[in-house]
Every structure is written in structure tokens, then in C-alpha cells.
């Protein structure tokens, strides 16, 4: 049989036909019916065979009771033994007979003889008149059908009679019946299969004929005529089908006339389209080459960008050139060193994961690159085998299996720094597109190598600068530390000298000087402790200096509380030293004059000094103020014209900061100082 395979469904066309499906459905229904018959018949036959065995065993047991009842009751066992023994030996199906008394005493007869024993279990049943079981007998060591009935004589229940029948005959009959049934079923299945195929083909023949005609029409044969004479819907469908094919033939003829008319026009249009398509193909090929070129250059750019050294630039570039637009067997980059007259050659192969880097002497040909390239963009040898005379270098290249190679100079700012080489095992391996691409690669490698060398030099100088900067930082820290120590020594000397002074005014002068020295020493201490050595956290400085001044004036005895209102701001040493001295003078004046002799001037019974230090970001100006709620400055005192050392020092320091100073005498005294945070 020839099968037509459908590529969509991948099985023979015949298996999808209506004839096949009809036959298959009929056959399956018959198989299901036969299987149902077999499934229900075999168990029934088995039950019937067991019932016959039961009847036979019951007849034997009753005959034994009838023949041996008197002998067993009177315990004259001689007759019973002879009779039963002869019955067991002569019977083909009887395997044993057992007489069991109520107390378990049993007389057992088998084909090998008889004996007495005490039995229990199934041989002394407690309920029922009759018992039928298939058991594994321990007496004869095989599977048998055991039949048990009560031994009753004249109303006296003596015990039980058990017969054990062989299952050989039962199994043989059941097997024969099963074989016959299966054979009949298989025969019927085969016959039903043949019959279903025959009748299904006969029933579906008009449909298959119609299907065949439809396929012929689908293949273009409109001359086909369907002749189905069944007198039913199929014949009507066939007639409609014939009318349809006639209409299709007429439409085809008209269409052919139109096609002939349009063919001439289409021929001209097709010619124009072919020319346009060819042009587009050329453009697309150019675009594809350009796209591939861009992708290859992108990969090379990424490798160059990620490279951390000149060595890595070359490795990444050569690796990224594998399997790209340029097909090569071996590629290399040689870097010139005119100082040592050597060049470092980095080479890689296309077919193996091998990379070689070595330093070789520059020959006379390489020592003068201008002479070597003679103004050419590249040197291209198309076929070394056809060269009549070749140099030693070209001979060495040829021995490596290279038949054609191209060399591109690597130049940066007009200077030769090396060369890029590609070698192929095929002659004339490089075309115009390859050569322009290689030339562009050479330019990019030149720039990248020069850039990496510059970066390496910058990194070297940066490390030297960093090392020098660290040394200077250590030195500057040491200077600040020593200045702080010297100022602390001066402060200590002033303190020791003040202990020998009894005059109060002189003592106060020494104390003021000591505080001024301490304010400057604290700036250098903060600089020594800071990380950048260029600025001081002035917020912390305010707290430390105000605490020191408060302790020096014993402010706790007068219950003076300092209120802080500031944010964290860093000041340079140029601004921190004068502002620290100003803070020292203003705080000292507060403790000296604002709260004389423990006088409580505030209604809240609390003497306060408020220090504010904030940055106005919009104007980049710092507002610094010291305010007390004490007795205030006398109205007739002009602060800016005062001849006291402290206020003169404040005025001079304000000028040094290029700051604005305002004084408010309401509710105590407030000094406001405003200056630029950073000079622009």
C-alpha cells in the first residue's frame, strides 16, 4: 500500500480517512462487546465448576456418613477404615477424607495410607452445617478444595466429615474453557475486522470518490466529473459539485484571457522591479556589512575601554577580532621601542586559544618605518607562494603556514609606535572591505595604546603626588600639634605667673591673655584632630572654648547657663582663629560685666548667654551672635570707639574677617557678626 504522508500530521493519509475511522469504530465496538462477554463469562464458568465440585464432594461426604456412621459411633473403626481407604485410593479426584470428632480426635485417610491425629482450626468449625474452601493443605502439601459437613446420626452430633478434592481437574477445565473462549474471541475479532473494513469501504466509497474529485480540482483539474448514483444526499451533493466545477471552468477561461492581457504589462513592471530589487540588495548588503563592521568595532571599543593597561588593550582587541569580519589564521601587534631598538610582539591564532608575547630585535627594515611603508596605508602580500623573491621575515611568515598577509602601521600624532599584522592560510584572503576595516582597527589601536600609555604615566605621577601629599599631611599635623603644645606652654606659664600676682586687675589681665592663648591653641588642636587639616568643626570648637571660659570664671557660682543654637559648619584656619578670639573676648565680657556679684536680673531667675552660629545658604554668609540677658552696655558707651583692649581686639578681628558687626542693647547685650563662608 502506498501512503501519502501529510507533513502537518505526520501519519499516512489513509489513517485519517472516514473509511478507516468507520471501520475502526465498528471494530472497537465489537472488541468491547467480546471483551465484556469474556470478562463476565470466565468468572461465571469458574463459579459453575466450583459448584459442581461442591455437589460432588457433598455426595461423597453423605455416602461416607451413611456407610460408616454406625461404625464410627460405636468406635468399631475396622469397617470404616477399609471402606474409606478403598474409596480414597480408587478416586481420581479425592485426595483425603478426615473424620473429626468434637474433641478434635481425627482419622485421616490419604492416598499414602491412614493415621489418627488431633486436629483443630478449619477441621472443627464452630458455625454452619457446611463449609467449602480452597485451601493450602498441610496434610498433602498442595492446594485443594476442602468440603466439610457435620456428622449427625439419629440426632446425635458426632463431629465432622472433611473431603479434600484435587484442583487439577478444575484448573484444567477452567483453562480449556478460557482458551476456547479467547480463541473464539480472537477469531471473531479478526472476522469482525475484515467485515468492518469491507462494509465501511462499501458505505464510504461515494464519499471517498467525492474526496478524490475534490483533490483533483484542488490540483487544478477542472475537467473532472463526479458520477455518484446512490439516490440519496450524496448524489445531490455530487450534482452540485459538478455544477460548481462547470462554473469554475468558465471562470478559469475568462481569467486566462485577462491574464494574457495583463502579462505584457506585468513583464514590464517585473523588469523594473527586478532592477529595483537588485539595487536594494546591493544597498542591503552594504548596510549589512556596515552593521557588522559597527558591531565588531563596538566589541573592540568595549574591550579597549575595559582594558587597564597597554597589554590588555592589545589582548582584548585581538580576542575580539576572532570570528569577526576579518578571517585570519594569525594576528599580531608589534610595539616599537626606538630606545632599546627592540619591539614587543603580541600574537594570537584563530583556531586555538593561544596567545604569545615576546620581545625581538628590530631589524633594519623596521628601524626606518617611513622607508618600510613609503607613505602607503598598508602593505599587502596577496600570495607568498607566487612571490619570486621574498625577505627573511616573509620566509619565516610563510613557514608558519601563512600565504597572504597585510601590515598596517600604528601611528599617533605622526609618530610610528608599532604595526598591526594579519595573516591567512589562503591566498588573496583580504578584500577591499577587509583592508579598510583593518586600517580603521589600526587607527583605534594606535589611539588606545597612546592613551593607555598616557594613563599609566598619569597613574605613576598620581601615586608619587599621593605619597608626597601624605608626607606633607603628616608634617602639617606635627606642626599643628607642636603649635598647640607651645601655646599650651605659654598658657601654663601665664597661669604660673598669675599665681604670684596679688593685684586683681593684673590678675584679670593675665587671665584674659591665658584665655586668648587657649582659644588659639584650641584651633590648632582641632586641626590636628581633623582629617583634612584645612578646616575646623567650629560648632564643636564653640562648645569646648565656652566650657573652658566658663570654668575659668567659675560660672557655676553665679548660675549662668549657656544656650547653643548652631549647626555643624567647618571653617578654615584663616577664619577660625580670629572668630575664636572674638568668641573669647565676648564671652569674657559677659562673665565680667553682664552679671555682677550674683545679681539676678531675669524674671525667670536664670542668667543666660546664647551663642548662635548658622549658615544662610542663599547668600553663603555665616551669622554669628553672642547674647546675654544681663545688665547691658551703658548708653553713653560707644563700642566701636572704646579704648578697652578687648573691644579694640574685637573690632580689629571683625575687620580681618571682612565682616559686618551690629550691637543690640535691648534686654541685655547682643553682638551680631556676619561674614562670607567662602571667598568667591
VEXTI-404682 format. One record per residue (C-alpha): residue in one letter; z, y, x. Coordinates in steps of 0.2 Angstrom, whole numbers, padded with zeros to 4 digits, always signed. Example, Ala and Ser with C-alpha at 12.3 -4.5 7.8 and 13.67 -1.06 7.14 Angstrom:
// residues 2
A+0039-0022+0062
S+0036-0005+0068
END
This chain:
// residues 680
X+0000+0000+0000
X-0005+0017+0007
X+0009+0030+0004
X+0006+0049+0003
X+0022+0057+0011
X+0027+0074+0004
X+0034+0085+0018
X+0046+0093+0007
X+0055+0077+0000
X+0051+0065+0014
X+0048+0050+0004
X+0032+0041-0002
X+0024+0049-0017
X+0024+0033-0027
X+0043+0033-0027
X+0043+0049-0037
X+0031+0044-0050
X+0035+0042-0068
X+0029+0024-0067
X+0041+0020-0053
X+0056+0028-0062
X+0052+0020-0079
X+0051+0003-0070
X+0067+0006-0060
X+0077+0012-0075
X+0072-0003-0085
X+0076-0015-0071
X+0093-0006-0068
X+0097-0009-0087
X+0093-0027-0086
X+0103-0029-0070
X+0118-0020-0078
X+0116-0032-0093
X+0115-0048-0082
X+0130-0042-0071
X+0140-0039-0087
X+0136-0056-0093
X+0141-0064-0076
X+0157-0054-0074
X+0163-0059-0091
X+0156-0077-0091
X+0163-0083-0075
X+0182-0079-0079
X+0179-0087-0096
X+0172-0103-0088
X+0187-0104-0076
X+0199-0102-0091
X+0190-0116-0100
X+0191-0128-0085
X+0210-0124-0084
X+0212-0128-0102
X+0203-0145-0100
X+0214-0149-0085
X+0229-0144-0096
X+0224-0156-0110
X+0220-0170-0098
X+0237-0168-0089
X+0246-0167-0106
X+0238-0183-0112
X+0243-0192-0096
X+0261-0185-0097
X+0263-0190-0115
X+0256-0208-0111
X+0269-0209-0097
X+0283-0204-0108
X+0278-0216-0122
X+0276-0231-0110
X+0291-0228-0099
X+0304-0219-0110
X+0315-0234-0113
X+0315-0240-0095
X+0319-0223-0089
X+0333-0220-0102
X+0341-0237-0098
X+0338-0234-0080
X+0328-0250-0078
X+0316-0242-0067
X+0306-0258-0061
X+0293-0257-0075
X+0292-0238-0075
X+0289-0239-0056
X+0275-0252-0057
X+0266-0243-0071
X+0267-0226-0064
X+0262-0231-0047
X+0247-0240-0053
X+0242-0225-0063
X+0243-0213-0049
X+0234-0224-0037
X+0220-0228-0049
X+0217-0210-0055
X+0205-0199-0045
X+0212-0183-0051
X+0230-0187-0052
X+0240-0183-0035
X+0258-0186-0040
X+0269-0190-0055
X+0288-0184-0055
X+0302-0190-0067
X+0316-0177-0065
X+0332-0179-0074
X+0343-0165-0080
X+0354-0167-0065
X+0339-0165-0053
X+0338-0183-0049
X+0319-0186-0047
X+0307-0201-0045
X+0292-0196-0035
X+0275-0205-0036
X+0261-0201-0024
X+0246-0210-0018
X+0256-0215-0002
X+0270-0223-0012
X+0286-0218-0021
X+0303-0212-0017
X+0318-0203-0025
X+0325-0186-0022
X+0335-0172-0029
X+0323-0158-0035
X+0325-0140-0042
X+0315-0125-0045
X+0300-0127-0055
X+0304-0146-0057
X+0319-0141-0068
X+0313-0127-0079
X+0326-0119-0089
X+0315-0112-0104
X+0300-0119-0113
X+0293-0135-0118
X+0278-0135-0107
X+0273-0127-0090
X+0256-0126-0082
X+0254-0118-0065
X+0243-0119-0050
X+0255-0120-0035
X+0255-0124-0017
X+0264-0141-0017
X+0276-0146-0003
X+0276-0164-0009
X+0257-0167-0005
X+0254-0151+0006
X+0240-0144-0004
X+0236-0133-0019
X+0237-0142-0036
X+0238-0140-0055
X+0256-0144-0060
X+0259-0148-0078
X+0277-0150-0084
X+0284-0156-0101
X+0301-0161-0107
X+0305-0180-0108
X+0313-0182-0126
X+0316-0199-0133
X+0323-0201-0151
X+0330-0183-0150
X+0338-0186-0133
X+0333-0175-0119
X+0332-0185-0103
X+0323-0172-0092
X+0305-0168-0087
X+0289-0176-0083
X+0278-0167-0070
X+0260-0172-0066
X+0250-0164-0051
X+0231-0164-0054
X+0219-0161-0039
X+0209-0144-0040
X+0194-0152-0031
X+0185-0156-0047
X+0190-0139-0055
X+0184-0130-0040
X+0168-0140-0039
X+0164-0137-0057
X+0168-0119-0056
X+0157-0117-0040
X+0142-0126-0048
X+0143-0115-0063
X+0144-0100-0053
X+0129-0105-0043
X+0119-0109-0058
X+0124-0093-0066
X+0119-0082-0051
X+0103-0092-0049
X+0098-0089-0067
X+0103-0071-0065
X+0093-0068-0049
X+0078-0077-0057
X+0080-0066-0072
X+0081-0050-0061
X+0065-0055-0052
X+0056-0059-0068
X+0063-0043-0076
X+0057-0033-0061
X+0040-0039-0062
X+0039-0037-0081
X+0046-0019-0080
X+0033-0015-0067
X+0019-0022-0077
X+0024-0014-0093
X+0029+0003-0085
X+0012+0004-0077
X+0004+0000-0093
X+0014+0013-0103
X+0012+0026-0089
X-0006+0023-0085
X-0013+0038-0096
X+0000+0049-0088
X-0005+0044-0070
X-0023+0046-0074
X-0020+0064-0081
X-0009+0067-0065
X-0024+0061-0054
X-0036+0073-0063
X-0024+0087-0061
X-0023+0084-0042
X-0042+0083-0041
X-0043+0100-0049
X-0029+0107-0038
X-0040+0101-0023
X-0055+0111-0030
X-0064+0098-0040
X-0068+0106-0057
X-0081+0093-0062
X-0068+0080-0066
X-0066+0075-0085
X-0051+0066-0092
X-0055+0051-0103
X-0039+0045-0112
X-0041+0036-0128
X-0023+0032-0134
X-0024+0040-0151
X-0008+0050-0148
X-0001+0066-0140
X-0008+0061-0123
X-0026+0060-0129
X-0024+0078-0137
X-0017+0084-0120
X-0032+0076-0112
X-0044+0085-0123
X-0035+0102-0120
X-0036+0098-0102
X-0055+0096-0102
X-0057+0112-0111
X-0046+0121-0098
X-0057+0113-0084
X-0073+0119-0093
X-0066+0137-0094
X-0061+0136-0075
X-0078+0131-0070
X-0086+0146-0080
X-0073+0157-0071
X-0077+0150-0054
X-0096+0153-0056
X-0093+0171-0061
X-0081+0173-0047
X-0093+0166-0034
X-0106+0179-0040
X-0093+0193-0037
X-0088+0185-0020
X-0106+0186-0014
X-0107+0204-0019
X-0090+0208-0010
X-0094+0198+0005
X-0105+0211+0013
X-0093+0224+0010
X-0079+0214+0017
X-0089+0209+0033
X-0090+0227+0037
X-0072+0230+0033
X-0066+0215+0043
X-0076+0221+0058
X-0067+0237+0058
X-0050+0228+0055
X-0054+0216+0070
X-0057+0231+0081
X-0041+0240+0075
X-0031+0224+0077
X-0037+0221+0094
X-0032+0239+0098
X-0015+0236+0090
X-0012+0220+0100
X-0016+0230+0116
X-0003+0243+0111
X+0010+0230+0106
X+0008+0220+0122
X+0010+0237+0132
X+0026+0241+0121
X+0032+0223+0124
X+0030+0224+0142
X+0038+0242+0142
X+0053+0235+0131
X+0055+0220+0143
X+0055+0232+0158
X+0068+0243+0150
X+0079+0228+0146
X+0078+0222+0164
X+0081+0239+0170
X+0096+0241+0158
X+0104+0225+0166
X+0101+0231+0183
X+0109+0248+0179
X+0124+0239+0171
X+0126+0229+0187
X+0124+0244+0198
X+0137+0254+0188
X+0150+0240+0188
X+0147+0237+0207
X+0162+0243+0218
X+0153+0243+0234
X+0135+0243+0243
X+0137+0225+0245
X+0140+0222+0226
X+0126+0234+0222
X+0113+0223+0231
X+0121+0206+0224
X+0121+0212+0206
X+0103+0219+0207
X+0096+0203+0215
X+0105+0192+0202
X+0099+0202+0188
X+0081+0201+0194
X+0082+0182+0191
X+0070+0176+0176
X+0065+0194+0173
X+0048+0202+0173
X+0046+0198+0192
X+0044+0179+0196
X+0049+0176+0214
X+0054+0162+0225
X+0064+0173+0237
X+0070+0191+0236
X+0079+0201+0249
X+0086+0218+0253
X+0087+0224+0271
X+0098+0239+0276
X+0093+0249+0292
X+0106+0254+0304
X+0097+0265+0317
X+0114+0267+0327
X+0116+0249+0331
X+0097+0245+0329
X+0101+0231+0318
X+0098+0228+0299
X+0109+0218+0287
X+0098+0206+0276
X+0104+0201+0259
X+0093+0187+0252
X+0093+0176+0236
X+0082+0162+0229
X+0076+0160+0211
X+0078+0141+0209
X+0095+0139+0217
X+0112+0148+0216
X+0111+0153+0235
X+0115+0170+0242
X+0113+0173+0261
X+0119+0189+0270
X+0116+0191+0289
X+0113+0204+0302
X+0097+0203+0313
X+0090+0214+0327
X+0077+0227+0321
X+0060+0223+0329
X+0048+0237+0335
X+0039+0236+0319
X+0054+0240+0309
X+0061+0254+0321
X+0047+0265+0315
X+0046+0264+0296
X+0034+0278+0295
X+0022+0268+0305
X+0025+0252+0296
X+0022+0259+0279
X+0010+0273+0284
X+0013+0283+0268
X+0010+0268+0257
X+0021+0265+0242
X+0022+0246+0246
X+0015+0233+0257
X+0007+0218+0248
X+0000+0202+0255
X-0009+0193+0242
X-0012+0176+0251
X-0004+0172+0268
X-0015+0156+0269
X-0031+0166+0269
X-0025+0178+0282
X-0035+0177+0298
X-0021+0184+0309
X-0003+0186+0305
X+0013+0193+0313
X+0028+0183+0319
X+0038+0189+0304
X+0024+0184+0292
X+0023+0167+0300
X+0042+0165+0298
X+0040+0170+0280
X+0025+0158+0277
X+0036+0144+0284
X+0049+0147+0270
X+0035+0142+0258
X+0030+0160+0254
X+0011+0163+0250
X+0012+0181+0244
X+0025+0194+0246
X+0027+0213+0243
X+0038+0225+0253
X+0044+0242+0245
X+0053+0255+0256
X+0070+0261+0251
X+0071+0280+0254
X+0084+0293+0249
X+0081+0311+0252
X+0066+0307+0263
X+0075+0296+0274
X+0072+0277+0276
X+0088+0267+0273
X+0080+0249+0271
X+0067+0239+0262
X+0066+0228+0246
X+0056+0211+0248
X+0049+0199+0235
X+0041+0183+0240
X+0032+0170+0229
X+0026+0152+0232
X+0010+0156+0223
X-0005+0167+0230
X-0008+0184+0221
X+0008+0182+0211
X+0011+0201+0209
X+0000+0211+0197
X-0001+0230+0194
X+0014+0229+0181
X+0025+0219+0193
X+0021+0231+0208
X+0026+0247+0198
X+0042+0238+0192
X+0046+0233+0209
X+0043+0251+0215
X+0055+0258+0202
X+0068+0245+0206
X+0067+0250+0224
X+0070+0268+0219
X+0085+0264+0209
X+0092+0253+0223
X+0090+0267+0235
X+0099+0279+0224
X+0113+0267+0220
X+0116+0262+0239
X+0116+0280+0244
X+0128+0284+0230
X+0140+0269+0234
X+0140+0274+0252
X+0145+0292+0247
X+0158+0285+0236
X+0165+0274+0250
X+0166+0289+0261
X+0175+0299+0247
X+0187+0285+0244
X+0191+0284+0263
X+0194+0303+0264
X+0204+0302+0247
X+0215+0289+0255
X+0218+0300+0270
X+0222+0315+0259
X+0234+0305+0249
X+0243+0299+0264
X+0244+0317+0271
X+0250+0323+0254
X+0264+0310+0253
X+0269+0316+0271
X+0270+0334+0265
X+0279+0330+0249
X+0292+0321+0260
X+0293+0336+0271
X+0294+0348+0257
X+0308+0338+0249
X+0318+0338+0265
X+0315+0357+0266
X+0322+0360+0249
X+0336+0348+0252
X+0341+0357+0268
X+0339+0375+0260
X+0351+0369+0246
X+0363+0362+0259
X+0363+0378+0269
X+0365+0389+0253
X+0380+0377+0248
X+0387+0380+0265
X+0386+0399+0263
X+0394+0397+0246
X+0408+0387+0253
X+0410+0400+0267
X+0411+0414+0254
X+0424+0404+0244
X+0435+0401+0260
X+0434+0419+0265
X+0439+0424+0247
X+0455+0414+0248
X+0461+0426+0262
X+0457+0442+0251
X+0471+0449+0240
X+0461+0464+0233
X+0455+0459+0216
X+0439+0470+0217
X+0434+0462+0233
X+0438+0445+0227
X+0427+0448+0212
X+0413+0454+0224
X+0415+0438+0234
X+0414+0428+0218
X+0398+0437+0212
X+0390+0433+0229
X+0395+0415+0228
X+0388+0413+0211
X+0372+0421+0216
X+0370+0409+0231
X+0374+0395+0219
X+0361+0400+0207
X+0348+0399+0221
X+0355+0383+0228
X+0353+0375+0211
X+0335+0379+0210
X+0332+0370+0227
X+0342+0356+0221
X+0332+0354+0205
X+0316+0355+0215
X+0322+0341+0227
X+0326+0330+0212
X+0309+0334+0203
X+0294+0323+0205
X+0280+0336+0208
X+0290+0348+0219
X+0281+0363+0211
X+0291+0366+0196
X+0309+0366+0189
X+0315+0360+0172
X+0323+0376+0168
X+0331+0370+0152
X+0342+0358+0162
X+0345+0372+0175
X+0352+0384+0162
X+0365+0371+0157
X+0370+0367+0174
X+0371+0385+0180
X+0380+0391+0164
X+0393+0377+0166
X+0396+0382+0184
X+0398+0400+0180
X+0410+0396+0165
X+0421+0386+0177
X+0421+0399+0190
X+0428+0412+0177
X+0440+0400+0168
X+0432+0402+0151
X+0442+0389+0143
X+0457+0400+0143
X+0448+0413+0133
X+0439+0401+0121
X+0422+0407+0125
X+0408+0395+0118
X+0390+0394+0125
X+0377+0391+0112
X+0360+0385+0118
X+0343+0387+0109
X+0329+0381+0120
X+0315+0369+0123
X+0310+0359+0138
X+0300+0371+0149
X+0296+0369+0168
X+0295+0385+0179
X+0288+0387+0197
X+0300+0391+0211
X+0292+0409+0211
X+0299+0412+0193
X+0314+0400+0193
X+0323+0409+0207
X+0323+0427+0200
X+0326+0421+0182
X+0341+0410+0189
X+0348+0426+0197
X+0346+0436+0181
X+0355+0422+0171
X+0369+0423+0184
X+0371+0442+0183
X+0370+0442+0163
X+0382+0428+0161
X+0394+0435+0174
X+0394+0452+0165
X+0398+0443+0148
X+0413+0434+0156
X+0419+0450+0165
X+0417+0463+0151
X+0412+0456+0134
X+0429+0448+0130
X+0443+0457+0140
X+0460+0450+0140
X+0458+0436+0127
X+0453+0449+0114
X+0447+0441+0098
X+0433+0452+0091
X+0424+0440+0080
X+0429+0437+0062
X+0427+0419+0064
X+0439+0419+0078
X+0426+0412+0090
X+0419+0421+0106
X+0401+0415+0109
X+0387+0418+0121
X+0370+0412+0115
X+0356+0408+0128
X+0338+0407+0121
X+0323+0400+0131
X+0307+0397+0121
X+0288+0397+0124
X+0276+0406+0112
X+0261+0395+0114
X+0249+0408+0106
X+0252+0421+0119
X+0258+0409+0133
X+0274+0420+0135
X+0292+0415+0138
X+0306+0423+0128
X+0322+0423+0137
X+0338+0431+0130
X+0357+0431+0133
X+0368+0437+0119
X+0386+0439+0116
X+0397+0444+0101
X+0409+0454+0112
X+0414+0472+0114
X+0396+0478+0118
X+0390+0491+0131
X+0397+0508+0130
X+0385+0520+0120
X+0384+0533+0135
X+0379+0519+0147
X+0360+0519+0152
X+0357+0501+0158
X+0341+0505+0167
X+0349+0519+0177
X+0365+0511+0181
X+0371+0511+0199
X+0380+0494+0197
X+0374+0481+0209
X+0372+0468+0195
X+0362+0478+0183
X+0351+0485+0198
X+0348+0467+0203
X+0343+0463+0185
X+0330+0477+0185
X+0323+0473+0201
X+0321+0454+0197
X+0313+0459+0180
X+0300+0469+0189
X+0297+0455+0201
X+0293+0444+0186
X+0282+0457+0179
X+0292+0455+0163
X+0297+0466+0148
X+0316+0470+0146
X+0324+0475+0129
X+0343+0478+0126
X+0351+0477+0109
X+0369+0484+0106
X+0372+0479+0088
X+0385+0466+0086
X+0389+0463+0105
X+0375+0464+0118
X+0358+0456+0119
X+0346+0456+0134
X+0329+0450+0130
X+0316+0446+0144
X+0298+0442+0140
X+0285+0436+0153
X+0269+0426+0156
X+0272+0407+0158
X+0257+0405+0169
X+0247+0419+0178
X+0229+0418+0172
END
